[in-house]
Amino acid sequence: MPPRKYADCIAACNDCANACNHCAVSCLREDDVKMMATCIANDIDCAAMCQLAAAALARDSAHAGAICRLCAGICEVCGEECGKHSHDHCQDCAKACLACAQACRAMAG
């Protein structure tokens, strides 16, 4: 069982990873995939980072703070990029990214 103090941050990381994975796949289905390339790349990086952060928190890693600070930065970049696109999946992803960035910054202190 992960430490209770990390529960909100772990949930935010998992929600963000899921939103990013969904966004990346949905972007690949858009008519102009080339226009979505930066969004897709950021989604993939962000999902991977969020999964790493959630796992580090779940095992109460000594590096959790540093990982969460990095995760917050990547989430902000991804959220900003997704926010530029009007697709629902991009807007939903942007919200999840910004919420995760906030949770990771709060956890990392």
Secondary structure, DSSP 8 states (H G I E B T S, - for coil): ---GGGHHHHHHHHHHHHHHHHHHHHHHTSS-GGGGHHHHHHHHHHHHHHHHHHHHHHTT-TTHHHHHHHHHHHHHHHHHHHHTS-SHHHHHHHHHHHHHHHHHHHHH-
